[in-house]
């Protein structure tokens, strides 16, 4: 199955999308990556979904990526004596402390001493996705006296965000560590790390994963935005998680931050997902709003590798329609002549290594001639990622002997991933590329392709050779691996 677009679609699975028929339908509608949200569902339920995805993969013959999204540390207030909660009035005093006594209109438990350890007077605390805002007047190791700046109803165990300080919290809770090990043993391809604040959070997750899954950092806290370059350097991919980002930062700052994060990941040749509320109305409605379509289109114009559905496909009434809508928006945008001019204007020119020069030359040759596809051999996925960074106007066929690599590359812009026999000679690689281009309908007998690879084979970071090859039958019959 060949996609007719470059941007990839991530669909979250949940109660509305847990059986074979639905997951198969989502894949056929356009989903390239399936997200398992570890915040919801048991390990048994996630294992069942994982098994179904792998069955769909086997039945369709196309590599599918599975992303396990770790919950991250959740900060919540305690409970209230009034089961319905209390109404906080603007200008009133309100205290948060470690006492386990039920809360009232004047105070509530905040069972997180690490928050008090980091707070300073003037810091803000946001409750219930930012609907309530209080500002710290004075604080100590077990309390914070605050003034209510934005009031509202506060009730049991509502979430708390602390945007103004870097909290002394590990990005991985005890639950996350259990979920990480479970997901790695299950065989997921990507791990999404929630509430990253510093590069050390990513390094810790990588040490626990032990190479069994690639690490994708979710940028959803102001501290992560500030430390983005360092976090990007130690991550395999990025998710622009606009939900909490829009709570902890002014919502007006999210669009420019999204653009900067996407462009940074593109320059680093690392996949970047734009996520959260992309087609939110389709949880209940069969068609999206015009603003949502525009939001999806904007991410595609920015050159994001993937766009993501959350509740729309996990718990919504119209999961197939949501994926179909994303697919159709992508097809429409990528046919727009403006799309190519925007992508090319935002391309970051990288000429630091031989590999950079080879993939840039492949794109330039394809643009200057009637090349039908760029075919790249990649053991680790590095060569394919570099080609994708160039955002060429012709299809990219990524060939690898490793299913694990092919699955991980399913998240990367423009890659059509093909499992091939291991190669140890470039002549054999050319033959395999020709067969893949012909078999999957990218090129005909009279067409030409570009082939890139690294020699010696199976050594990461050695992309050093390029060949323009015709796809005629005589070459296929004549060329044999050395």
C-alpha positions, -999 to 999 in steps of 0.1 A, spaced: 0 0 0 15 33 -11 5 66 5 1 95 -19 12 121 7 44 128 27 32 138 61 24 109 84 -7 104 105 -6 92 141 -39 77 155 -44 70 192 -61 38 201 -87 35 228 -122 22 236 -135 33 202 -107 16 183 -96 -16 198 -107 -44 175 -91 -57 144 -118 -44 120 -115 -8 133 -76 -8 135 -74 -22 100 -99 4 88 -79 32 104 -47 20 87 -65 18 53 -79 53 59 -44 66 63 -30 60 98 8 53 96 15 52 134 -6 39 162 -3 55 197 -9 35 229 -17 60 256 -3 45 288 -24 69 309 -55 48 301 -61 11 299 -45 -19 315 -13 -36 303 -35 -65 291 -56 -41 269 -25 -24 255 -9 -58 247 -41 -68 229 -40 -37 208 -3 -42 201 -10 -77 188 -38 -65 165 -15 -38 150 11 -64 143 -15 -86 127 -27 -57 105 10 -51 96 14 -88 85 -18 -88 66 -11 -56 47 26 -61 42 35 -25 53 56 -17 83 36 2 110 51 21 139 37 18 174 42 47 199 38 41 236 30 74 253 41 74 290 18 93 314 45 113 332 42 127 368 7 139 375 3 167 400 -31 170 417 -48 187 447 -64 166 474 -100 162 483 -127 185 497 -151 181 525 -178 193 501 -180 166 474 -190 192 449 -159 212 455 -156 249 464 -158 282 445 -128 303 447 -134 341 444 -110 364 426 -89 384 452 -96 359 480 -68 341 499 -63 304 494 -37 281 510 -22 249 497 -4 226 521 6 191 529 -21 185 555 -43 155 546 -74 172 561 -103 176 536 -102 210 519 -126 239 520 -130 274 505 -98 285 523 -73 257 517 -67 223 502 -40 196 503 -13 196 477 5 163 483 37 172 465 65 185 488 87 189 457 64 217 446 68 236 478 106 230 477 107 248 443 81 276 448 90 312 453 68 342 460 52 355 428 50 320 412 17 310 396 -2 277 402 -27 267 376 -56 243 385 -79 223 363 -61 230 330 -55 266 338 -92 275 345 -81 286 380 -50 307 387 -35 315 421 -3 334 428 20 326 457 23 354 483 46 335 507 56 299 510 76 273 530 86 237 528 50 225 535 27 254 525 20 281 500 -3 311 508 -18 324 477 -42 350 463 -68 339 437 -63 357 404 -88 337 383 -116 321 403 -138 292 396 -150 258 410 -121 237 424 -130 200 432 -114 167 441 -80 158 426 -79 184 399 -46 187 381 -20 214 390 5 230 366 34 250 379 47 270 349 71 294 365 96 270 381 116 239 371 103 212 395 127 188 411 107 159 396 119 130 375 101 128 342 95 91 350 72 82 378 71 47 393 42 39 370 61 52 340 91 30 348 67 0 349 50 11 317 83 17 300 96 -18 307 63 -33 297 62 -14 264 98 -23 256 92 -59 263 61 -58 242 81 -45 213 69 -9 207 90 12 183 88 46 200 85 58 236 70 93 242 83 109 273 58 133 290 66 165 309 103 166 299 120 195 316 157 189 309 179 167 288 188 145 318 151 133 317 156 119 282 190 104 291 174 85 320 146 71 298 172 61 271 192 42 297 161 23 308 150 15 273 184 1 264 180 6 227 147 -14 225 127 17 215 135 52 201 128 81 225 105 109 216 104 140 239 71 158 244 76 195 246 48 207 269 65 228 296 81 262 295 114 247 309 115 223 279 110 252 255 139 270 271 161 238 270 149 227 236 182 226 218 198 204 245 167 182 247 166 178 209 202 167 208 196 137 231 162 128 216 153 106 186 122 127 179 99 155 192 63 159 199 48 195 201 23 187 228 2 218 226 -23 209 254 -2 215 285 20 239 266 -11 261 261 -19 259 298 15 268 311 22 295 285 0 322 270 -20 305 242 -8 333 219 28 321 222 20 285 212 20 291 174 54 307 171 68 281 196 53 253 174 71 268 143 104 270 161 102 235 175 92 220 141 120 239 123 146 228 148 137 192 146 137 193 108 172 208 108 183 180 131 168 154 108 146 141 136 109 134 132 85 159 148 48 154 156 23 182 160 -4 171 185 -34 180 206 -69 192 196 -62 190 159 -97 178 150 -113 181 185 -148 187 173 -148 153 155 -150 135 188 -187 143 185 -192 155 150 -186 137 116 -170 169 101 -144 192 115 -145 230 118 -128 252 93 -104 264 119 -94 228 127 -87 221 90 -66 252 89 -47 241 120 -39 207 104 -29 224 72 -6 248 90 14 219 105 17 204 71 29 236 55 55 239 83 69 206 72 60 185 103 67 148 99 34 138 115 1 151 127 -17 133 155 -52 124 166 -59 118 203 -94 114 216 -108 118 181 -97 82 172 -94 68 207 -128 76 221 -147 97 195 -178 87 176 -161 91 142 -125 77 143 -124 66 106 -138 99 95 -111 118 115 -83 99 99 -99 103 65 -102 140 71 -65 143 80 -55 123 50 -76 145 26 -63 177 41 -27 164 36 -35 155 0 -50 189 -7 -21 208 9 7 188 -7 -9 194 -42 -8 232 -36 21 248 -55 25 271 -25 33 241 -4 65 234 -23 76 270 -21 70 272 16 88 239 22 118 250 1 119 284 17 121 268 52 147 242 43 178 244 65 209 240 44 233 215 61 267 209 45 287 197 75 294 161 65 298 139 34 264 124 41 249 159 41 264 166 7 253 132 -8 216 136 2 216 173 -9 230 162 -43 203 135 -46 176 161 -41 192 185 -65 196 159 -92 160 148 -87 148 184 -90 169 191 -121 160 160 -140 131 135 -145 140 113 -116 110 94 -103 123 85 -68 152 87 -44 161 52 -30 182 50 1 196 21 20 196 25 57 206 1 85 198 25 113 175 49 95 201 76 95 205 79 57 167 79 52 163 106 78 189 128 61 171 124 27 138 132 44 153 164 59 158 176 24 121 174 17 125 165 -20 96 168 -44 100 131 -55 91 101 -34 116 85 -10 120 48 -9 138 37 23 152 2 20 164 -17 51 169 -54 61 156 -46 96 119 -46 104 126 -26 135 142 2 115 114 1 89 88 5 117 106 34 133 110 51 100 72 50 95 70 82 116 94 101 92 81 125 65 79 110 30 95 76 36 80 46 19 97 18 38 106 -15 22 122 -46 38 149 -59 16 176 -86 17 209 -76 35 234 -61 10 271 -60 11 278 -46 -24 265 -14 -39 256 -32 -72 232 -54 -52 217 -23 -36 210 -8 -70 193 -39 -81 171 -40 -50 162 -3 -53 151 -8 -90 129 -38 -80 113 -18 -52 106 12 -73 91 -10 -100 71 -33 -77 56 -5 -57 46 17 -87 71 45 -83 89 40 -116 84 23 -149 108 7 -173 118 39 -190 123 59 -158 153 68 -137 159 67 -100 186 80 -76 202 54 -52 222 65 -21 239 43 4 269 40 27 299 18 19 309 -2 37 273 -14 43 258 -17 78 280 10 93 260 40 107 268 75 93 287 64 62 263 77 35 290 83 8 278 71 -26 251 81 -51 241 66 -85 215 75 -111 201 42 -124 177 34 -152 148 10 -143 147 -11 -175 143 -48 -175 177 -54 -191 194 -38 -161 174 -59 -137 183 -91 -154 219 -82 -160 229 -67 -126 236 -92 -99 251 -87 -64 288 -91 -64 
